[in-house]
């Protein structure tokens, strides 16, 4: 992953992620919904982002039709990829409930 700093002025769009508290950028998708982005340029990202004439960030997902960013688009990573608290990414529990036998212990064979 190669990251670099945001274009000048984009830092004013940075907000904390409401799940993990890390800084993110909000951009609007072509469908008009909002998408969280990691606030750095990332050549592994799949979001081609521009600031339009009204000062709104617009994110376009790279597609088979348009697989590379246009000259003025910046590649960024969607925050859901890196957010440690994204839905569906459950961290392992600190300790097992008392009625659960740890599998590594149960699998240990007697000698
Ligand atoms: Zn997050």
Boltz pocket constraint, residues with backbone or C-beta under 6 A from the ligand:
constraints:
  - pocket:
      binder: B
      contacts: [[A, 17], [A, 18], [A, 19], [A, 20], [A, 21], [A, 22], [A, 79], [A, 82], [A, 83], [A, 84], [A, 85], [A, 86]]
      max_distance: 6.0
